[in-house]
Amino acid sequence: PKYGIYRPKFFGYNKYGMLIDTNLKGVTITAPQQLGHVKEDGLTFIGDGAGCDSITAHFGQVTAKVPAVILGNDSTISTTHIEITSLMSKMFMTE
């Protein structure tokens, strides 16, 4: 629905691709104002805009983007929330 909320969970992987953290801290997200806004916590996106762009996750020097489409009366952040969270979280590699 319009004003949908998206709050991804991030996982940390080492350089070998092994999961080492199931709740990675220090990640923030940003989004273009036309799509909506990110709450002050830096992790919660509210889809109160409209358009087609990306939500970007930031962890140190690493970024990952996920496409987002917010329709006028209905918002669709992803067809599969789990897949997007997985795509974004796998971008973050830690030692």
C-alpha positions in Angstrom: 0.0 0.0 0.0 0.9 3.6 -0.3 3.2 4.6 2.6 4.7 1.1 2.7 7.6 0.7 5.1 10.8 -1.1 4.2 13.4 -1.9 6.8 16.0 -4.4 5.5 18.1 -6.7 7.7 21.7 -7.0 6.8 24.1 -9.9 7.1 27.9 -9.8 7.2 30.1 -12.1 5.1 33.8 -12.6 5.2 36.0 -12.5 2.1 35.3 -16.2 1.5 31.6 -15.7 1.4 31.0 -17.3 4.8 28.2 -15.8 6.9 29.8 -14.2 10.0 27.1 -11.8 11.2 23.3 -12.2 11.1 22.7 -8.7 12.3 25.3 -6.4 10.7 25.4 -3.0 12.4 26.5 0.3 10.9 24.5 0.1 7.7 22.4 3.0 6.6 20.1 3.5 3.7 19.3 6.5 1.4 16.6 7.0 -1.2 15.7 9.8 -3.6 13.1 12.2 -2.1 10.8 11.6 -5.1 10.3 8.0 -3.8 9.9 8.7 -0.1 12.0 9.3 2.9 14.3 7.5 5.3 13.5 7.9 8.9 16.1 9.4 11.3 17.2 5.9 12.3 18.8 5.7 8.8 17.3 2.2 8.3 13.6 2.6 7.7 12.3 3.7 4.3 8.7 5.1 4.0 7.4 5.0 0.5 5.4 8.2 0.5 6.5 9.5 -2.9 6.1 8.2 -6.4 8.4 7.1 -9.1 11.0 4.5 -10.1 14.6 4.7 -8.7 16.8 2.9 -6.2 17.2 2.5 -2.4 20.9 2.5 -1.6 22.5 0.8 1.4 25.8 2.1 2.7 28.4 0.3 4.8 31.8 2.1 5.0 33.0 2.4 1.4 30.7 -0.3 0.1 27.2 0.5 -1.4 24.5 -1.7 -2.8 21.4 -0.6 -4.6 18.0 -2.2 -5.0 15.4 -1.0 -7.4 12.2 0.5 -6.0 8.9 1.5 -7.7 6.4 3.6 -5.8 3.1 4.0 -7.5 0.8 6.9 -6.9 -1.9 5.1 -4.8 0.0 1.9 -4.2 3.7 1.2 -3.4 5.7 -1.7 -4.5 9.2 -1.8 -3.0 9.9 -5.3 -4.2 8.1 -8.4 -5.5 10.1 -10.4 -3.1 11.3 -8.7 0.1 13.6 -11.5 1.1 15.4 -11.6 -2.3 16.1 -7.8 -2.1 17.3 -8.0 1.4 19.6 -10.9 0.4 20.9 -9.1 -2.6 21.7 -6.0 -0.6 23.2 -7.8 2.4 25.5 -10.0 0.3 27.2 -6.9 -1.0 28.7 -6.2 2.4 31.9 -8.2 3.0 33.8 -7.9 6.3 37.1 -9.3 7.4 
